[in-house]
Amino acid sequence: MFKNRKDAGEKLAQALEKYREEHPVVLAIPRGGVEVGLQVSKRLGTDFCLVIARKLPFPDNPEAGFGAVAENGSTVIIENAGYWLAGETVERIKKEQIAEIERRINALRGGKPLPDIAGRTVILVDDGIAMGSTMRAAIELCRNKKAKKLWLPYQ
């Protein structure tokens, strides 16, 4: 399908050419979405920024998650998470991930805030979706920041 993330981004950018005149902002979820989003941004000649969202991992299985949180605090929790984890555990894990989000904002964006997306078309990019929690948290962030239109390149 794609040779690599750069190839995926170039092909995605071709498909998104029609959005060029809307002057969208491309937000990419690190790490995998960065190269894909960068290629889209280059081709469309538009703003590009990293948006940080983190999976909320189960304590005994960090590869699996029960939700996600985005950098503005937008949170998505799987409906039945309360059956698996105590509320205090959920809050502790969320605080840990928020601290990691702050660290990544400083490391990856130099502490700079997201660009103002109110009233703008946003193209939200990652390199794929497993459970979809981090993407859903990023979607909530965009909604809370009043994006005019949100485009997700996934079916």
Buried (B, 14 or more C-beta within 10 A) or exposed (E): EEEEBEBBBBBBBEEBEEBEEBEBBBBBBBEBBBBBBBBBBBBBEBBBBBBBBBBBBBEEEEEEBBBBBBBBEBBBBBEEBEEEBEEEBBEEBBEBBBEEBEEBBEEBBEEEEBBEBEEBBBBBBBBEEEBEBBBBBBBBBBEEBEBEEBBBBEE
